[in-house]
Amino acid sequence: MNRRRKLKPKTYELEIETLSHEGRGIAHLEEKVIFVSGALLGEKVVAERVLSRAKFEEAEVLKVLEPLWGQAWGYRCKTRLGVCWVAKKNKVLVSFRKKKSGWVAKYGQV
């Protein structure tokens, strides 16, 4: 049985340089690309590693050290609104898309 060893918790202090097509922040550290969920372009954050590969890592924001400067939008997450035809019910479902998925969820189940 092939089991992966559990990652040791590791935190980074990163400056977000750009955004991926999925809306995740991208930072570079020691020639590795780090994708940071919940970070915006230009922010300095403390992030915790959740996935490690040879050329990239994925992390999630623990704390925002220097927030994005400018007008406060009150909006930090990417909204993925979707429309789906439900043939069994013969109607259209308009709701949010599930995170990292193309599925449209019923309202309240996202």
N, C-alpha and C positions, 0 to 999 in steps of 0.2 A: 504494500500500500504506500503510495507516494503522498507524503504530507509535507506541506510547506511549514517552515518554522515561523513562529509568530514574530512580527516586527517589534523591535524595541521602540518605545515612544521617543520621538525625536521632534524637537520644535525648531523652527527657523524664524529669523527676523528678515523679512523680505520687502523689497520695493517692487510693486507691480508695474511692469514695463508696457504690456499690451494685453489685449483680450483675445481669447480663442473664439472660434465660430460658435461655440456653445455658451459663451458668456462667462467663462472662467478666466480669472486673472493668470497671466503668465509672467514668471520671474526666472532668472538664471542664477545658479549658485554652483561654483566649481565646475563649469562646463556642463552642467545638467540643467535640463528644462524642468521647471516645477509648475504644475497646473494647480491653481488655488481656487477652490470653490468658495463663493461668497465675498470675493475681493473685487474692487473696482480699479480701473486704470489710474495710476498716480498715487495710490494709497501705500502707506507703510503698514505692514501687518505682522503679527506673530501667528504662525500657522503650524499645525501638527501634521506630520506625515501619516497618510493612510494607505499608500501603495508605493512600492519601490520597484523600479525596473532598471535595466542597465543604462538607458539613455534618458529616462524621465522619471519623475515622481509625481504623485498626486497628494494634495494636502487640503486641509480645511481650516478656515480662519478661527482662531481662538480669541484674538483681540485686535482691534484696529488702533494702531499707534498714532498715525497721522491720517485723518479722514480726508476724503476728496474735498478740496476747497472749492467753494462757490455756493450757488444757491442750493438750499436744502430742499431736496425733492421728496424726502420721506419714502424713498423707493430704493431698495437694495437688491431685490431679487428679479430675475428675468421672468416675465410673465409669458406663459405659453398658452395662449387662448386657442382653442381648436373647435372645429365644426365637424360633426360626424353624422351620417345618415344611418339610422337604426331601422333596418328593413322589417324586423319582427314587430316593432311598435309603430311602424309607418310614420315616423316623425324625425325631426332633426334634433340632435343633442349639441348644445353649445356650452362648453365648460373649459376648464383648465386642463392642460396636458400634464401627465405625470412626469416627474423629474427623470431625466435620462431615458425617456421613452417617447414613442409616438402615440401612445394610447390616450384617448380622451376619457377622463374620469367623470363619474357622476359628481355633481356639486356636493362638497362636504367630504369627499373621499380622497382628495389630493394629498 
